[in-house]
Amino acid sequence: MLKRFCCLYRVLLCLAVIGFPAMEAGAAEYTVTPSLKLRETYDDNVFFKGDDDFEHLASPALEIGVRKDTSALNVSCGWEISKYAQHNELDTVDQAYGLSTKAFLNPLLQIGLSGEYVADYTFVSALEESGLLAERTKRKRGTLGPSVILVLDPRNTLRGDSLFEKTQYQSDRYSDYWMEGFNVTWTHALLEKQTGVIFEAGAYLVDFDRPDEDLRQYVYRGLAGFEHRLTETVIMTFKAGGSHTKSDFRESNGRSDQEDSGFVLNGSVEWKGERMSLSADISRDLTPSIDEEIIIRDRVRSGLGYRFTEKLRGNLSGAYYRSKTQRVLEDKKRHTFVVHPSMAYGFTKDIALLLGYGYTWSENEVTSDTKDRNRVFLELSMAWPRQY
């Protein structure tokens, strides 16, 4: 299944790259940006297994963008080549390929297509997305996301998004899954034009291919909220609503089903000053996970940035995650704290040196088992954008 999906993704990518210049007449602007990051990290608890080591990381990437008056295309590829000083069995090469394209068919209608193919390991993505400590195993994931935006009138906009995703793990510890769904968002601008009312509804299906019992889960969501520009530098967004999950799984005595209801929310605030910037977001949602079923994920993140000089900038970010299953198959609960201060010095606009520290603490709330780690790193990032 994944091979067929990847073939379809490559076909769509080729069609987009080849067919884009024919979408419309007129001049186009091309941007080509090769980049490279070199990072040296000391980790006192590599993959939370109790060993310390130095990680040498090289991350080359390439992004190509094409812009026309009423259309745009972006194609990207990147690799993360990781080598360890002592534990060379942990060496990895992660790959990611992305596609994003959009076209204005007329002043009131825009269509788009985004996609990604990733061949990596589960540990980093699970920790960054949900605060989960995953066993390190190879993963392949492909996604496709068509979208359409329709401007009904100057104050009303309707947006539709679809998602198709296939994820496959090398290890039998985790279950492969197929996910498909859609989401519809209606935004209504109020008279003062600084505030918009948002109504959102969607549904998706996740099929987990477990070795002993298959699990199919349906999720329905509905939210309402607002977006508001408090000042020219302060933007607020908040949405809240309800969710309903229907789970269908096979047991030894036949098939069984379970239904659960709850609430979901998403809120954010962003402020940008002359020297300082601040951002914060909070969310509660349902998402597929390495726990082999949909989890309820609570997430709070914040970031603070301060520019000391034209070239020197400091950043402080933090996050709290709490994830739990709906006890369809097994009761799992975990919460995780992450804090990450850093200092960056920009030699030029596209070349910077970053010194950072990261601390992670995580607890399994079922077993009360806790783990933590410290990471100190020095990173040199370089980019060479070219426009044609």
C-alpha positions in Angstrom: 0.0 0.0 0.0 2.7 2.5 1.0 4.7 1.7 -2.2 1.6 2.5 -4.4 1.1 5.7 -2.3 4.7 6.8 -2.8 4.5 6.1 -6.5 1.3 8.2 -6.7 3.1 11.0 -4.8 6.1 10.9 -7.1 3.7 11.1 -10.1 1.9 14.1 -8.7 5.2 15.8 -7.9 6.4 15.3 -11.5 3.2 16.5 -13.0 3.2 19.6 -10.8 6.8 20.4 -11.7 6.4 19.7 -15.4 2.9 21.2 -15.8 3.3 24.3 -13.7 4.9 26.5 -16.4 1.9 25.8 -18.6 -0.6 26.9 -16.0 -0.5 30.5 -17.3 1.3 32.8 -19.6 3.7 35.5 -18.4 7.0 35.9 -16.6 7.9 33.7 -13.6 10.2 34.3 -10.7 12.4 31.4 -9.7 14.1 31.0 -6.3 16.6 28.3 -5.6 17.9 28.0 -2.0 20.4 25.4 -1.1 21.2 25.3 2.7 23.4 23.4 5.2 23.3 23.0 9.0 26.2 21.6 10.9 25.5 20.7 14.6 27.6 19.3 17.4 25.5 18.0 20.4 26.4 16.5 23.7 23.5 14.3 25.0 23.7 12.9 28.5 20.8 10.4 27.9 20.7 9.4 24.2 17.2 8.3 23.3 16.5 8.0 27.0 18.5 4.8 27.2 21.0 5.9 29.9 24.1 6.4 27.7 25.8 9.7 27.0 27.5 10.6 23.7 28.4 13.3 21.1 26.2 13.5 18.0 27.6 15.0 14.8 24.7 16.2 12.5 24.8 17.5 9.0 21.5 18.7 7.4 21.7 19.6 3.7 18.5 20.8 2.0 17.3 22.3 -1.2 14.2 24.4 -1.9 12.9 25.5 -5.3 10.2 28.1 -5.6 8.3 29.4 -8.7 6.0 32.4 -8.5 3.7 33.8 -11.1 0.9 36.4 -10.9 -1.8 33.9 -10.0 0.1 30.7 -9.0 3.0 29.4 -7.0 4.9 26.2 -6.6 7.4 25.1 -3.9 9.4 21.8 -4.0 11.8 20.9 -1.2 14.0 18.1 -0.1 16.2 17.6 2.9 18.4 15.1 4.7 19.6 14.8 8.3 22.8 12.7 8.6 23.5 11.8 12.2 26.7 10.1 13.4 27.5 9.2 17.1 31.0 9.3 18.5 30.8 6.0 20.4 27.4 4.3 19.6 27.7 4.0 15.8 24.7 1.6 15.8 22.6 4.7 16.4 23.7 6.4 13.2 20.8 7.5 11.0 19.9 9.2 7.7 16.5 10.9 7.7 14.9 12.1 4.4 12.0 14.5 3.7 10.5 15.6 0.4 7.8 18.2 0.1 5.5 19.8 -2.4 3.2 22.8 -2.2 1.3 24.4 -5.0 -1.6 26.8 -5.4 -3.4 28.6 -8.2 -6.0 31.4 -8.4 -8.5 30.2 -11.0 -10.2 33.6 -10.6 -10.3 36.4 -8.0 -12.8 34.4 -5.9 -11.4 30.8 -6.2 -8.1 29.3 -5.2 -7.1 25.7 -5.3 -4.0 24.0 -3.8 -2.2 20.8 -3.3 0.4 19.9 -0.6 2.2 16.7 0.0 5.2 15.1 1.8 7.1 11.9 1.8 9.3 11.2 4.9 11.6 8.3 5.6 12.9 8.7 9.1 12.9 7.3 12.7 10.0 7.7 15.1 11.8 9.2 18.1 12.2 12.9 17.2 8.8 13.3 15.6 6.9 11.6 18.4 8.6 13.7 21.1 8.2 17.0 19.2 4.5 16.4 18.2 3.1 14.7 21.3 5.8 14.5 24.0 5.9 10.7 23.7 9.0 8.6 24.2 9.1 6.3 21.2 11.2 3.3 20.6 13.6 4.1 17.8 12.5 2.4 14.6 12.3 3.3 10.9 9.2 5.0 9.6 7.8 5.8 6.2 5.0 8.3 5.9 3.3 9.9 2.8 0.7 12.6 2.9 -1.4 14.4 0.3 -3.6 17.4 1.1 -5.8 19.0 -1.6 -7.5 22.3 -0.6 -9.9 24.9 -2.0 -10.6 28.5 -0.9 -13.8 30.2 -2.1 -14.5 33.9 -1.4 -18.2 34.2 -1.1 -18.2 37.9 -0.7 -15.8 40.5 0.9 -16.8 39.4 4.4 -17.2 35.6 4.0 -14.7 33.0 3.1 -15.1 29.2 2.8 -12.1 26.8 2.9 -12.1 23.1 2.4 -9.1 20.8 3.2 -8.7 17.0 2.7 -5.9 14.8 4.0 -4.7 11.4 3.0 -1.9 9.8 5.0 -0.2 6.4 5.1 2.3 5.6 7.8 4.4 2.4 8.0 6.8 1.2 10.7 9.6 -1.3 10.4 9.1 -2.6 13.9 6.2 -4.8 14.9 6.0 -2.8 18.1 4.0 -0.1 16.3 0.9 -0.4 14.1 0.9 0.9 10.5 -2.2 3.0 9.8 -4.1 4.7 7.0 -5.8 8.1 7.6 -8.2 10.1 5.5 -10.5 13.0 6.3 -11.7 16.5 5.5 -12.2 19.8 7.2 -14.4 22.8 6.3 -13.9 26.3 7.7 -16.1 29.4 7.3 -14.7 32.7 8.3 -17.0 35.8 8.7 -15.4 39.2 9.0 -17.2 41.7 11.3 -17.8 45.3 10.3 -14.7 46.7 12.0 -12.6 44.2 10.0 -10.3 43.6 12.9 -12.3 40.5 14.1 -13.4 37.4 12.3 -15.8 34.7 13.5 -14.7 31.2 12.7 -16.9 28.0 12.3 -15.1 24.7 11.6 -16.3 21.2 11.1 -14.5 18.0 10.1 -14.3 14.2 10.2 -11.6 11.7 9.7 -11.1 7.9 9.7 -8.0 6.1 11.0 -7.4 2.4 10.2 -4.7 0.8 12.5 -3.3 -2.5 11.1 -2.5 -4.3 14.3 -0.9 -7.8 14.2 -3.5 -9.3 16.6 -6.6 -7.1 16.1 -7.4 -4.3 13.6 -8.8 -1.1 14.9 -10.9 1.5 13.0 -11.7 4.8 14.6 -14.0 7.6 13.3 -13.5 11.1 14.7 -16.0 14.0 14.3 -15.2 17.6 15.3 -16.9 20.9 15.4 -15.5 24.2 16.7 -16.4 27.9 16.8 -14.3 30.9 17.7 -12.7 34.1 16.6 -9.5 35.7 15.3 -8.8 39.3 16.4 -6.1 41.8 15.6 -5.8 43.6 18.9 -3.2 46.0 17.6 -0.9 46.1 14.5 1.5 43.9 16.5 -0.9 41.6 18.5 -2.9 38.8 16.9 -5.2 36.5 18.9 -7.0 33.3 17.7 -9.3 31.0 19.7 -11.5 28.1 18.8 -13.3 25.6 21.0 -15.9 22.8 20.5 -16.7 19.2 20.8 -15.5 15.9 19.4 -17.0 12.4 19.1 -15.0 9.2 18.5 -16.4 5.8 17.4 -14.0 2.9 17.7 -14.6 -0.5 16.0 -12.2 -3.3 16.9 -11.9 -7.1 16.9 -11.7 -9.0 20.2 -11.3 -12.8 20.8 -15.1 -13.2 21.2 -15.9 -11.1 18.1 -16.1 -7.5 17.1 -16.8 -4.7 19.6 -17.3 -1.0 19.5 -16.9 2.0 21.8 -18.0 5.6 21.7 -16.4 8.6 23.5 -17.2 12.3 23.5 -15.1 15.2 24.7 -14.0 18.8 23.9 -11.3 20.2 21.7 -9.8 23.7 21.5 -7.1 25.7 19.8 -5.9 29.1 20.8 -2.8 31.3 20.1 -1.5 34.8 20.7 1.4 36.5 18.9 3.1 39.8 19.6 6.0 41.4 17.8 7.8 44.4 19.0 10.8 46.3 17.8 13.2 44.2 19.8 11.1 41.6 21.5 8.6 39.0 20.3 6.3 36.7 22.2 4.1 33.8 21.1 2.0 31.2 22.9 -0.5 28.6 21.9 -2.7 26.0 23.6 -4.5 23.1 22.1 -6.5 19.9 22.9 -7.1 17.6 20.0 -7.2 13.9 18.9 -4.5 12.5 16.8 -3.1 9.1 15.6 0.0 8.1 17.6 2.6 5.4 18.3 0.3 4.1 21.0 -1.6 2.2 18.3 -4.8 4.2 18.7 -5.9 7.8 18.6 -4.8 9.8 21.7 -6.1 12.9 23.4 -3.2 15.4 23.2 -3.0 18.5 25.4 -0.3 20.8 24.3 0.9 24.2 25.7 3.8 26.0 24.0 5.4 29.4 24.3 8.3 31.3 22.9 10.2 34.5 23.8 12.7 36.2 21.5 14.8 39.3 22.2 17.2 41.1 19.8 20.2 42.5 21.8 21.9 43.9 18.8 21.5 43.8 15.0 23.4 40.5 15.0 22.8 38.9 18.4 19.5 37.4 19.4 18.3 35.3 22.3 15.4 32.9 22.4 13.6 30.9 25.1 11.0 28.3 24.3 9.1 25.9 26.4 6.4 23.3 26.1 4.1 21.0 28.1 2.5 17.9 26.6 0.0 15.5 28.1 -1.3 12.6 26.1 -3.6 9.8 27.0 -5.5 7.1 25.2 -9.3 6.7 25.3 -8.8 3.2 26.8 -10.0 1.5 23.8 -7.2 -1.1 23.9 -4.8 0.0 26.7 -4.7 2.8 29.3 -1.7 5.0 28.6 -0.9 8.4 30.0 2.2 10.5 29.8 3.2 14.1 30.4 6.3 15.9 29.3 8.1 19.2 29.9 10.6 20.8 27.5 12.6 24.0 27.9 15.0 25.3 25.3 17.1 28.5 25.7 19.5 29.6 22.9 21.6 32.5 21.6 22.1 33.2 17.9 24.7 35.4 16.2 24.1 36.3 12.6 27.3 36.9 10.6 25.1 37.7 7.6 21.4 37.5 6.8 21.9 33.8 5.7 24.8 32.6 8.0 24.3 32.2 11.7 25.9 30.5 14.7 23.6 29.1 17.4 24.4 28.0 20.9 21.6 26.2 22.7 20.6 24.0 25.6 17.6 21.6 25.9 16.1 19.9 28.9 13.3 17.3 28.7 11.5 15.6 31.5 8.8 13.0 31.0 6.7 10.8 33.2 4.6 7.7 32.5 1.5 8.4 34.7 0.4 4.8 34.8 3.8 3.4 36.1 5.1 6.6 37.6 8.4 6.0 35.7 10.3 9.2 35.0 13.1 10.0 32.6 15.0 13.2 31.7 17.9 14.3 29.6 20.1 17.4 28.9 21.4 18.4 25.5 23.9 21.2 24.7 24.6 22.0 21.1 26.5 24.4 18.8 25.1 24.9 15.3 26.2 26.7 12.2 23.5 27.3 9.6 24.1 28.6 6.1 21.9 29.3 3.1 22.6 30.5 -0.4 19.3 31.9 -1.9 19.4 32.7 -5.6 16.6 34.5 -7.6 16.2 34.2 -11.4 
